[in-house]
Amino acid sequence: MSESEYFTTIGLEIHAELKTNTKMFCRCKNDPDEERPNVNVCPICMGHPGTLPYINKEAVKHVLKVGVALGSHLATEFTEFDRKNYFYPDIPKGYQISQYKYPLVSGGSLHGVDITRIHLEEDTAKSSHDTGDYSLVDFNRAGLPLMELVTEPVIHSAKQAGDFARELQLLLRTLKVGEANMEKGEMRVEANISVSKDKNKFGTKVEVKNLNSFRSVERAIDYEVQRHIEVLEKGGTIEQETRGWDENKQSTFSQRKKENSHDYRYFPDPDLPKIKLAEVPEFSRDALAAELPELPWAKRQRFLDMGLKAEDAEMFVSNELYGNFYDKVASQCGDNKKAVQLAANYIATDVAGFVKTSGFDFPAWLTRRNDGAEAFAKLMIMLAEGKLSSRAGKDILKIMFEKGGDPAEIAEREGMLQKNDEASIEALLKPLIEANPQVVADYKAGKESALMFFVGQGMKASKGSANPEVLKQVAIKLISN
């Protein structure tokens, strides 16, 4: 049986650290960039006897905001924290404070994928196993507020899973509830994968844990699907288990037999109060919705409706700096639709390219120039009205970045205003045509590309100020006479 005859089902569990000042159940600093081990710790997050945790209100609010953005149900009447009991060196208490039966958020959807639940828990410590014949544990991360989102098993391809994870990361950043940097471990993906010949039945589920890049998510799923199919095709059976992903070998490996929920012996945490969200005014759906910014999918559609290319729209959605700058420039362009379109092209290519190749500090430039968007829009309007060539526009932009100045004044000073009068362009071209009789002969012999030689030389001689279309028409007239 071919691979196309198997039906793949995937459910995701995604953990994301939340951006708060302190940890989930104590006042220790929440600092994901701290490199010194075991400095942001206290008796509470270290699980010392006799200590009492208390709930981080901001972390609860962050999760509720995500729920509102996804159209989810909020547990307004009742929610609680539970103890998830298991032993591992990175769990100082011997249990993890999490949520089980009564999560903060349930239902909703993102990127066409239905959500089961979103709950709040504390993160574990960080173990290091590359120090020799022993391991080290850094407890700075222990107790950080951790959001866990669980999807319904409605994903059917690695690409769909990767796209969902990317959209969630974008949402978390847009809401400013978390940075979700996967390379820092601030967002980790676990994929539950099953394969079946019958699309109405699930196969045996295997979980691949702690995938820390979108590429790893997609490759691990593809690998695991193929492994399942090969086992089934040989008459074998799939064992329910937890597997890891080896980036170097590009393959999964068995870690342990999969636990079920009863293995963790969940029970309500007796040290934490039950929560009735309805009793907290700022946790009402209306209050939370009022604080939401424009959501990624709405912004993406708005940019597309403005006529932007899909890749430019995606860039402006994912990069808040460029997206906000484009919005400001577009508003300064008024009804000049051509200038609005040019602005998108110049920001996505020229501005982003200059920043990447030169290391130009674009945010600092925007801070120095309160009129940055206005000046940029003025340049785009000059281009749209044919007052500048594309080459001149790029040169003026570079000068604006490096030395400052008004685009119109720069164009006047540098002689970059586009010349459209045929008389001055004819005077420019005549000596070029007289000096290149072979090129003239090539054109008359039918070599159309020879004409572009004179257009290029004319642009060079005019320092980019001549209108290339006028150059072309005047060159044809002079050669033909």
C-alpha positions in Angstrom: 0.0 0.0 0.0 1.4 3.4 -0.9 1.9 6.3 1.5 -1.0 8.2 -0.1 -3.4 5.4 1.0 -2.7 6.1 4.7 -4.4 8.8 6.7 -2.3 10.8 9.1 -3.7 12.5 12.2 -1.8 15.0 14.3 -2.5 16.8 17.5 -0.2 19.4 18.9 0.7 20.4 22.5 2.6 23.7 22.6 4.2 25.2 25.6 5.1 28.9 25.6 6.7 30.8 28.4 4.8 34.0 29.3 6.4 37.5 29.6 5.8 38.6 33.1 8.0 40.4 35.7 8.0 37.5 38.1 7.6 33.8 38.2 4.3 32.0 38.3 4.0 31.3 42.0 6.7 33.5 43.7 8.3 36.9 43.3 11.6 35.7 41.7 12.5 37.6 38.5 11.3 36.2 35.2 14.4 36.7 33.1 14.9 34.3 30.2 18.2 36.0 29.2 19.9 35.4 32.6 23.0 33.3 32.0 24.3 32.9 35.5 22.8 29.7 36.9 20.6 29.5 40.0 20.4 33.2 40.8 16.6 33.8 40.2 15.5 31.3 42.9 13.8 31.4 46.3 12.5 28.8 48.8 9.1 28.8 47.0 10.3 27.9 43.5 12.9 25.6 44.9 10.1 23.6 46.7 11.3 24.0 50.2 9.0 22.6 52.9 6.6 25.1 54.6 6.5 27.5 51.7 3.2 28.7 50.1 2.8 29.7 46.4 0.6 32.5 45.2 -0.9 33.1 41.7 0.7 35.5 39.2 -2.3 37.6 38.1 -0.6 38.9 35.0 0.1 35.4 33.8 -3.6 34.5 34.1 -4.5 37.6 32.2 -2.1 36.7 29.4 -3.7 33.3 28.9 -7.2 34.8 28.9 -6.2 37.3 26.2 -5.0 34.5 24.0 -8.4 32.8 24.7 -10.3 35.9 23.7 -8.2 36.3 20.5 -9.0 32.7 19.5 -12.8 33.0 20.2 -12.4 30.5 23.1 -14.6 29.9 26.1 -13.3 31.5 29.3 -13.7 29.6 32.6 -15.6 32.5 34.2 -17.4 30.4 36.8 -14.6 28.2 38.1 -11.0 27.3 37.4 -8.3 25.8 39.7 -4.7 24.6 39.8 -3.8 21.0 40.2 -0.7 19.0 41.3 0.8 16.9 38.5 2.9 14.3 40.4 6.0 12.8 38.9 9.7 12.8 39.8 12.5 14.2 37.7 15.5 16.3 38.8 14.2 19.4 37.1 11.0 19.3 39.3 12.2 20.5 42.7 8.9 19.9 44.5 8.4 16.4 43.1 5.2 17.7 41.4 4.3 20.4 38.9 1.6 22.9 39.6 -0.6 22.7 36.5 -4.3 22.6 35.5 -6.2 19.5 34.6 -10.0 19.2 34.8 -10.8 23.0 34.9 -8.5 24.9 32.5 -8.6 28.7 32.1 -9.6 28.4 28.4 -11.3 25.8 26.3 -12.4 25.7 22.6 -11.7 28.2 19.9 -9.6 27.9 16.8 -6.5 29.2 15.1 -5.4 29.0 11.5 -8.3 26.6 10.8 -7.3 24.2 13.6 -9.7 23.6 16.6 -8.3 24.2 20.1 -9.1 21.7 22.9 -7.8 23.8 25.8 -5.3 26.3 27.0 -4.1 26.1 30.6 -1.5 27.7 32.8 1.3 25.9 34.7 4.8 26.4 35.9 7.9 25.6 33.9 10.5 23.1 34.9 14.2 23.7 35.6 16.8 23.3 32.8 19.0 20.2 32.8 22.4 20.0 31.1 23.8 16.6 30.2 26.9 17.6 28.2 29.3 18.2 31.1 30.8 14.7 31.4 29.5 11.8 33.5 27.1 14.0 35.5 24.3 16.4 34.9 23.7 20.0 36.0 20.4 21.6 36.8 19.7 25.4 36.5 16.6 26.4 38.5 16.3 29.9 37.0 13.6 28.6 34.7 11.8 26.6 37.4 8.5 28.2 38.1 8.3 30.5 35.1 4.7 31.0 33.9 4.1 28.5 31.1 1.1 28.4 28.8 0.1 25.1 27.3 -2.1 24.9 24.3 -3.6 21.6 23.1 -5.2 21.2 19.7 -7.8 18.8 18.6 -6.4 15.9 16.5 -7.4 17.6 13.2 -4.1 18.3 11.6 -3.2 16.1 8.7 0.3 17.1 7.5 3.6 18.3 8.7 3.2 21.6 6.8 -0.1 22.3 8.4 1.4 21.6 11.9 4.3 24.0 11.1 2.1 26.7 9.8 -0.1 26.5 13.0 2.9 26.8 15.2 4.2 29.8 13.3 0.8 31.5 13.5 0.7 30.9 17.3 4.1 32.4 17.8 3.0 35.4 15.8 -0.1 35.8 17.9 1.8 35.6 21.2 4.2 38.3 20.0 1.4 40.5 18.7 -0.4 40.2 22.1 3.0 40.9 23.8 2.3 38.0 26.2 5.5 36.1 25.2 8.5 36.2 22.8 8.2 32.5 22.0 11.7 32.3 20.8 12.1 28.6 20.0 15.9 28.7 19.9 15.8 29.9 23.6 13.3 27.2 24.6 10.6 29.8 25.2 8.3 27.8 22.9 8.4 24.0 22.6 6.2 21.9 20.4 5.1 18.3 21.0 3.4 16.4 18.3 1.0 13.4 18.8 1.1 11.4 15.6 -1.0 8.5 14.4 -1.4 6.7 11.0 -4.3 4.6 9.9 -5.7 3.0 6.7 -9.1 4.0 7.8 -9.7 7.8 8.0 -12.5 7.3 10.5 -10.2 5.6 13.0 -7.1 6.8 14.7 -4.0 4.7 14.7 -1.8 4.1 17.7 -0.6 7.5 18.9 3.1 8.3 19.4 4.3 11.6 21.0 7.4 13.4 19.8 8.5 15.8 22.5 10.4 19.1 22.8 10.7 20.1 19.2 12.5 23.5 19.3 12.3 24.8 15.7 9.6 24.9 13.0 11.8 22.9 10.7 12.2 20.2 13.4 8.5 20.1 13.9 7.9 19.4 10.2 10.8 17.0 9.7 10.0 15.0 12.8 6.4 14.6 11.8 7.4 13.5 8.3 9.9 11.1 9.6 7.5 9.6 12.2 4.7 9.2 9.6 7.1 7.3 7.3 8.3 5.2 10.2 4.7 4.2 11.1 3.9 3.3 7.5 7.0 1.2 7.1 6.2 -0.7 10.4 2.6 -1.3 9.4 3.6 -2.4 5.8 5.8 -5.1 7.3 3.0 -6.4 9.4 4.3 -4.8 12.7 2.4 -2.8 15.3 3.0 0.7 16.6 3.7 1.0 20.3 2.3 4.0 22.2 5.4 5.8 23.5 7.2 9.1 23.8 10.0 9.7 21.4 12.6 12.4 21.0 14.1 14.1 17.9 17.8 13.8 17.0 18.6 16.8 14.9 22.0 15.4 13.8 20.6 12.1 12.7 17.3 13.6 11.5 15.4 10.8 13.1 13.3 10.1 16.2 14.3 7.8 19.0 12.4 6.0 21.8 12.5 7.7 25.3 9.8 6.0 27.4 6.4 4.3 27.2 3.7 6.9 27.1 2.2 7.8 30.4 -1.6 8.4 30.8 -3.2 11.1 32.9 -3.9 8.7 35.8 -0.1 8.1 36.1 0.3 11.6 37.3 -2.3 11.3 40.1 -3.7 14.8 39.5 -5.5 16.4 42.5 -6.4 20.0 43.3 -3.5 22.0 44.8 -4.6 22.6 48.4 -2.3 25.7 48.8 -3.9 27.7 46.0 -7.4 29.3 46.0 -10.0 28.4 43.5 -10.7 31.2 41.0 -13.9 32.7 39.8 -12.9 34.9 36.9 -16.3 36.6 36.8 -15.5 38.2 40.2 -12.5 40.1 38.6 -13.7 43.0 36.4 -10.5 43.2 34.3 -10.9 39.5 33.4 -14.3 40.1 31.7 -14.3 39.3 28.0 -15.2 42.8 27.1 -12.4 44.3 29.2 -9.9 41.9 27.7 -11.1 42.4 24.1 -10.7 46.2 24.6 -7.0 45.7 25.2 -6.3 43.5 22.2 -4.3 45.0 19.3 -5.1 44.3 15.6 -4.8 40.5 15.3 -2.4 39.0 12.8 -5.0 37.5 10.5 -7.0 40.8 10.4 -3.8 42.8 9.7 -2.8 40.3 7.0 -6.1 40.6 5.2 -6.0 44.5 5.5 -2.7 44.6 3.8 -3.9 42.2 1.1 -7.0 44.4 0.6 -4.6 47.4 0.1 -3.1 45.5 -2.9 0.1 44.3 -1.3 1.8 41.2 -2.5 1.3 38.2 -0.2 5.0 38.0 0.8 5.1 41.8 1.6 1.9 41.5 3.6 3.4 38.5 5.6 6.6 40.4 6.2 4.7 43.4 7.6 2.5 41.2 9.8 5.5 39.3 11.2 7.8 42.3 11.6 6.0 44.9 13.7 8.7 47.6 13.1 8.3 47.5 9.3 4.5 46.9 9.5 4.0 50.0 11.7 6.3 52.1 9.6 4.4 51.1 6.4 1.1 52.0 8.0 2.5 55.5 8.9 4.0 56.0 5.4 0.8 54.9 3.7 -1.3 57.3 5.7 1.1 60.1 4.7 0.7 59.2 1.0 -3.0 60.0 1.1 -4.9 59.0 -2.0 -1.8 58.4 -4.1 -2.3 54.6 -4.6 0.9 54.3 -6.7 2.9 55.8 -3.9 1.3 53.5 -1.4 2.3 50.5 -3.5 5.8 51.8 -4.0 6.2 52.3 -0.3 5.5 48.6 0.3 8.1 47.6 -2.3 10.8 50.0 -1.0 10.3 49.0 2.6 10.3 45.2 1.9 13.3 45.3 -0.4 15.4 48.5 -0.2 15.0 49.3 3.5 15.1 45.7 4.7 18.0 45.0 2.4 20.0 48.1 3.5 19.5 47.1 7.2 20.6 43.6 6.6 23.7 44.3 4.5 25.0 47.5 6.3 23.8 46.9 9.9 21.9 50.2 9.7 20.0 50.9 12.9 16.6 51.6 11.5 14.8 51.9 14.9 17.4 54.5 16.0 16.8 56.5 12.8 13.1 56.5 13.4 13.7 57.8 16.9 16.0 60.6 15.7 13.6 61.6 12.9 10.1 62.3 14.0 9.3 63.1 10.4 10.8 59.8 9.1 7.5 58.4 7.8 6.6 61.8 6.3 9.9 62.2 4.5 9.8 58.6 3.2 6.2 59.2 1.9 7.4 62.4 0.2 10.1 60.3 -1.6 7.5 57.7 -2.7 5.2 60.5 -4.0 8.0 62.0 -6.1 8.7 58.5 -7.5 5.0 57.9 -8.3 4.7 61.3 -10.0 7.7 60.5 -12.2 9.9 63.3 -10.7 12.6 60.7 -9.8 13.9 57.6 -11.5 14.0 54.3 -9.5 17.8 54.6 -9.3 17.6 58.2 -8.0 15.0 57.1 -5.4 17.3 54.4 -4.1 20.3 56.8 -3.9 18.2 59.5 -2.2 17.0 56.9 0.4 20.5 56.0 1.2 21.5 59.6 1.7 18.4 60.1 3.9 19.5 57.2 6.1 23.2 58.1 6.3 23.2 61.9 6.3 19.6 62.9 6.8 17.8 65.6 4.8 14.6 66.2 2.8 14.2 64.1 -0.3 13.2 67.0 -2.5 16.1 69.1 -1.4 18.5 66.2 -1.9 17.2 65.6 -5.4 17.6 69.3 -6.3 21.1 69.5 -4.8 22.4 66.3 -6.3 20.8 67.0 -9.7 18.6 63.9 -9.5 15.3 65.4 -10.5 14.1 63.4 -13.5 14.5 65.2 -16.9 11.6 64.7 -19.2 12.2 67.4 -21.8 13.4 66.0 -25.1 15.7 68.8 -25.9 18.0 68.3 -23.0 17.9 64.5 -23.4 18.7 64.9 -27.1 21.7 67.0 -26.2 22.8 64.3 -23.8 22.5 61.5 -26.3 23.9 63.0 -29.5 27.6 62.7 -28.5 27.0 59.2 -27.2 25.5 58.1 -30.5 28.2 59.7 -32.5 30.9 58.0 -30.4 29.4 54.5 -30.8 28.7 53.9 -34.6 29.0 50.1 -34.2 26.2 50.0 -31.6 24.1 52.2 -34.0 24.8 49.7 -36.8 23.9 46.7 -34.5 20.5 48.3 -33.8 19.8 49.1 -37.4 20.7 45.4 -38.2 17.9 44.4 -35.9 19.6 44.0 -32.6 17.1 45.6 -30.2 19.3 45.1 -27.2 21.7 47.6 -28.7 19.2 50.4 -28.0 19.4 49.7 -24.2 23.1 50.5 -24.4 22.3 54.1 -25.1 19.5 54.1 -22.5 22.0 52.9 -19.9 24.7 55.3 -20.9 22.2 58.1 -20.9 21.1 57.3 -17.4 24.8 57.2 -16.3 25.6 60.5 -17.9 22.5 62.1 -16.3 23.3 60.6 -12.9 20.0 58.8 -13.1 18.0 62.0 -13.7 16.8 61.3 -17.2 13.5 59.5 -17.8 14.5 56.1 -19.2 11.4 56.0 -21.4 12.1 59.4 -22.9 15.7 58.4 -23.4 14.6 55.4 -25.3 12.2 57.3 -27.6 14.8 60.1 -28.3 17.5 57.5 -29.0 15.3 55.8 -31.6 14.5 59.2 -33.3 18.2 60.2 -33.4 19.4 56.8 -34.8 16.6 56.7 -37.4 17.4 60.1 -38.8 
